[in-house]
């Protein structure tokens, strides 16, 4: 079988087409559609399950003392500005023997007779804070200078945990005392 020019070229093209389609796959043409633009996913915010660390108090918190100093003159009672109290604490050795006494004076009272002071480091020196006593020290008024023993102002008002609060933000034990009183000097009784 001999093919002439035109038939041979058609046969050759058909043969190439059969060979080309048998060995290679050519996908049909597609139209290009652009994909959606990139949009990042919103980030999720997480709250921590771990709480913020709590303030850890020092082993020996400092102590603060507050109270009022008033004048009792007859039936009248009024605050004393500039009056002071003192804290007296015994220091004992390991055998319980008195070694020394620590005395700390307060700041003068304000216009309303209120005093507040912090005894820094006292809890390190004194083993038993309950043995400390708060006593009246001085009054600037000449008409009201005599300390009275109302609420143990002369013998000493004890510091006890019953009248204390722990202030965690300041690491303080705050002792609140009952009001202490000075009075007018008592005239001596006449001797007959």
ABEGO torsion letter per residue (X at the ends): XBBBAAAAAAAAAAAAAAAAAAABBBBBBBBBBBBBBBBBBBBBBBBBABBBBBBBBBABBBBBBBEBBBBBBEABBBBBBGBBBBBBBBBBBAAGBBABBBBBBBBBBBAAGBBBBBBBGAAAABABAAABBBBBABBABAABABBBABGGAAAEBBBBAAABBBBAAAGBBBBBBBBBBBBBBBBBBBBX
